[in-house]
Amino acid sequence: MSTPEPPGADPNEPGSVAPQPPADRPAPPSSGAPSGWGEVPRYGQPRYGQYGPQPTPGPSPAGMPPGGGWGARAARPGIVPLRPLTLGEIYDGAFGAIRHNPAVMLGVATLVILVATVVGVGVGQLLVPALTTQITGYFAAVPPEVASGLGISPALYAQLLGPAIGTFLTSLLASPVVNGILTVSVSRSVVGDKVTVAQVWQRVRSRVGLLVGWAVLQTLGVLVLAGVAVALVGLVVAATAGVSEGLSALLALVVLLGYVVTLVWLGVRLGLVAPAVVLEGRGLVVTVRRAWLLTRGQFWRLFGVYLLAVVIVTVIANIVTTPLAYLATWMETELGAPGAGAVVVTTLATVVATAIQTIFVAGVVALLYVDVRMRREGLDVALAAAAERPA
């Protein structure tokens, strides 16, 4: 008499047992869908190393290749394999997300950045007269040799500063929206889905307020910390001025370095707040705490990924925007229109540089969020199951 097959076993292998997630990995969320990424609020130490070959935890969960293994044989329905990611896979996935859904990643993101920049330049032009007056007064107050050493006229300085201020203000509102849009697109590309603009906006629109609020809080935090650093430098200089100028300068440098280190540390520890806000659907306070716990013990790995990403986008942006600098020089020397040239170059260079930086870095951050959750919470099991279901 034959032994009945256990439920869920492979009919081609009598007596086999249905694949189950490894014992040391948490079960997937009940929904298994990326839209429910916030349903696994588990924290703990990373289950895998930083990079390199991953261990074989046992039987393969559903959607994984037979024989287990979380390395090269892991399922890859989308832009990255569904297992803890290597450094190269994160960057390749960020570029792959652009190729997978260019309409959202390039089209919508660049359009929003362009509109924000144009509006910002327009707002900046309204500030130019007042800035020109202020800067002219400053030039008149400083010694002539200092003013001449600046190598730029007050009018042109105001023409450059005004649009910069305006674009900063509009970008403060637009960048969080762009990041939210890109995060949704990347998260769906991970499981091979190609979302439309309407689908992305439907997902993001309810989170726009929190995203903008978080961006404003970050800006205020930077300003508050800057004010504290300046106050400390003033106190240090005042306390040591009568002792030694060298000591004053050294202590002031230490305070400034401490300010930079604090910003970097907080930036890395809170870097996953934005994707968590979009994908998990929780309140801001809960999400900040969750991002803080997710990045615990991950500082140096995340810092390295962020730093290299910034270097990459800076090099690419400089290569692309260098011709615009030559265009500005030509317009100023040949056409005699420094004001118009500065406006054109500021607008074009800002759009290009911001688009490159925002799109790539947002892709990297979204994939880091996925990677951390796969390491800590076994999200790869849920994503593999979601990838197998019809859209």
N, C-alpha and C positions, 0 to 999 in steps of 0.2 A: 504494500500500500504506500503510495507516494505521499510525501509530506506536503501539505498545502503551502502555497507561496505566501509569505508575509505580505500584508497590504503595502502597496507602493513599490514592491521589488521589481527589478528588471525582468520582464517576461522572457528575455533571451538567456537569462542566467538563473535557472531554477535554484531556489534556496537562498538567493542573494538577499541582502538586507538593503532597504531603501537608504540612499546616501543621507547622512546627517552632518550638520556642522561639527567641526572638531570640538572636543570637550572643553578645550581651553579658550574657545572663542564664544562670545555671546551670540545668542540667537538673533536673527534679523528682526526688524520692526514688524509689527503685525500687518501693516499695509504693504511693506516691501517696496513701496514706490518712492522715488526721490522726492515727491511732493510731501512725504511724511518724514523727512530727514530729522525732524525734531523729536521723533518718538523714541529715541534711544538715549535717554539722559544718563549714561553711564560714564564714570570717570575712573581713571587708574593710570598705572604706568604703561608706557608703550610695550606692545607685545613683540615687537620686532626691532631689529637694528636700524641704523639710520639709512644706510644704502647697501647696495650689493645684493648677493643672492639671499633669498628669503628661505626660512625653514619650511619643511614639509610637515604640516600639523596633523596629518592623518587622512582619513577618508575625505573625499571631495564633497563639498556641499553642492546642492543643486546648482546647475549652471557652470560648474567647474569641470575641467577635464578629468577623466578617470585616473585613479592612482594618486590623487592629491597633488600637492605642490602649489606654491604661491609665487613661483618664479616665472620663467618664460612661458610656461604652459597655462597660465591663468587666462580666464576668459577675457576677451577684449571686444566687446560689442561696439565701443565708441572710440574716443580719441586716446584713451589710456587703458592699460590692463587693469583689471579689477583685483588689485592687491596693493600693498604698500609700495609707493612709487620711488624710483630712483631720481637723482637730480636731473639727469638728462630727460627722463620721461616727463617730468613736470614742465620743463621748458618746451619740449617737443609737443606736449599736449596743449600748451598755451598757443603755439603757432597752429597746431592742428585744429583748435577750436575756431580760429579765424577761417581756415579753409573749409571747415565743415559747415559753417553757417555765416557766410560773408555778409548776407543781407542785414543781419542783426549786429554782428561783431564789428563790421566796418561801416555799413551804410547808416544804421540808426545812430550808432555811437558817434561817428564823425559828424552827422547832421546836428545832433544835440550840441556837440562841442562847438561847431561852427556858429550856430545861432547864439550860444552863450558868449562866444568871443566877440561877435559882431555887436551884440547888445552891450557888452562890456566896453568895447572901444568907443561906442557912442556915448555911454555914460562917462567914460574917461575924458572925452572931448569937452564935455560940460565942465569938467574940473580944471581944464588947461588954463583958462584966464586967471583963476584964483591961484593956481600953483605957480604960474609965471610971476605974478606979483610977489608971492612969498619967496620964491627962489631968487628973484632979482634983489629983494631986500637983503637976503642972506649974502649974496655975492658982494653987495655994497658994504656989508658990515665986516667982512673978512679982509685981511691984507691983500693987496693987488696980486702979489706973487702966488698966493694960495688960489685966488679966483682964476688966474691965468693957467695955473697948473691943472685945473680940472679939465681943460681942453674941450669944453662944450659950452654953448651959450645957454642962458637961463630959459629962453624960449624953447630950444630943442630939448633941453632937459625936462621941461614941463610936458612937452609933446610926447616924450617917452614914458614919463612917470604916470601921467593921467590915464592912458589906456591900460597900463599895468595894474593900477589900482582898480579900475573898472572891471577888467577881466578877472581879477582875483575875487571880487565880490560876486560876480555872476557865476564863476566856476564853483564857488562855495555852495551854490544852490544846485548847479547842473551836474557836477562831478558825482555826487552820491547817487543821483538818478541813473547816470551812465553806468556806474559800477554795479548797481542793482540789475540793470538790464543785461550786462555782460555776465554777471554771476549766474543768472537764470539760464542763459544760453549755454554757458560752459557746463553747468550741472546736468543739463539734458544731453549735451553732446557726449558726456561720459558714458551714458547708456545707449548712445547711437541715435537719439531722437533729434530731429531738426525742427525746432519750434519757429512759429511765425512771429511777426512783430506784434500782432494782436494778442497772441497767447502770452508772449513775454510781458506785455504791458498789463494784461489782466492779472498776472501774478505779482507784478512789482507795485502797482499803483497803491495798494493798501499799505505798503511799507515805506512809501516815499517820505512821509512825515518823520518816521523814526530814523531813516537814513540821513535826511537833512539835519535833524536834531543832533544826531551823533557827530556829523561833520562840524556843526557849530560848536558842540561841546569840546571836540578835539582842538579846534582853533582857539577857543577861550582858554583851554588848559595850557596850550603852548604859550599864549600871551601871559598867563598868570605865572608860569614857571620862569618866563623871561624876566618879568618884573621882579620876582624873588631873586633871580641871579644878579640882576643889575643892583638891587638893594644890597645884596651881600658883598658885591664888588666894591660898592661905595663904602660900606662899613669897614671892609678889609683895608682899603686904601687909607681911610681916615685914621684907623687904629695904628697902622704901621708907617705912615708917612714920615713921622719923626725919627724912625728907627733906620730904615733902609729903603731906598727906592727899588732896589733889586728884589728885596723881600716882598714889597707891595705888588710888584709885577708878577712875581712867582705865585703868590697866593691868589691874585686875581685870575691868573691863568688856570689854577686848580679849580676855582669856582666855575669858570666857563666850561672847562672840560667836564666837570660834574653835571652841569646843565645839559650838555650834549649827550653824555652817557645816560642820564635819566630819560631824556626824550627817546633815545634809541631803545632802551629797555622797555619803557611803556609802550612804544610803538609796536614792538615785536609781540609782547604779551597780549596786546589788545588788537593785533592785526586781523584776527579772524572774526571780529564783531560784525563787520558789514555783511559777509556772506552768511553768517548765522542769523542775522536779522532777516535777511531775504528768504532763506530756505527753511528756517525753523518756525517762524511765525509767532515768536514769543515777545513779551515786553522787553524794553531796553535794559532794565536793571538785571533781569534774569539772564538775558543774552550776554551782557558784559561779564557777569559772573561765570557763565558757562564757557565763554571764550578764554577767560583767565585760567580756568581749570583745564581746558583742552590743551593749552600751550605749556602747562606745567612740565618741567623737565625737558622741554623742546627748544629752549631759547637759542642755543648755538646753531642747531640745524636750521631753524627758521631764519635766524639772522643771516646765515650764509646764503640761503636761497634768495632772500630779499635783496641783499647787497649785490649779488651777482646780477640779479634781474635789473636793478637800477643802473649798474654799469652797462649792461647790454643796451637798454633803451636809450641811455645817454649817448653812447657811441653812435647808434643808429640815427637818433634825432639830430646829432651834430652833422653827420654826413648828409642828411637830407636837407637841413636848413642852411648849410654853408652857402649854397648858391644864392639863397635869398639875401645873405649879407652882401655878396658881391653885387646883387641887383640894387640894394640900397645905396651902395657906394656909387654905382653908375648913375643912379637917379640924382644923387646929390651933386655930383661933379659935372655931369653932362646936361641935365635938365634944370639944375639950379632950384630944385624943389625939395629941400630937406624935410619940411613938414609933411608933405604928401608921401614922400618916400618912407619916412619913419612910420607913418600910419599903415601903409600897405605892408611893409615888412613885418611890423609888429603883429598885424592880424594874421598874415599867412604863416609866419613862423610859429606863432602861438597855437594856431589850429593844428599844424603838422606835428609839432613837438608834443602837444598835449594829447593828441589822438594816439600817437605811437606809445607814449608812456602809459596812458590810461588803459588802452586796450590790452597791451601785453601784461602789465602788472596786475590788472584785474583778473586776467586768465590765470596767472601764477598763484594769486591769493586764493581764488576759488578752488584750484587743484590742491593747494596746500590744505585747505579746509577738508576736502575729500580725503586726502592722504592721512591726515591726523585722525580722522574718524574711522578710517579703515584700520589704522594701527591700534586704536584704543577700543573701538566698539564693534569691530567686525562688520562695518558698513558694506564692505565688498560683497558679502553674502546677500544682503538685501538688494543691492544694485544688480547683481547677477540675476536674481529672481525677477526683478522688475524688467530687465532687458529681454527676458524670455517671453513676457506677456505681450499680447497685442497692444498697440498704442491706444 
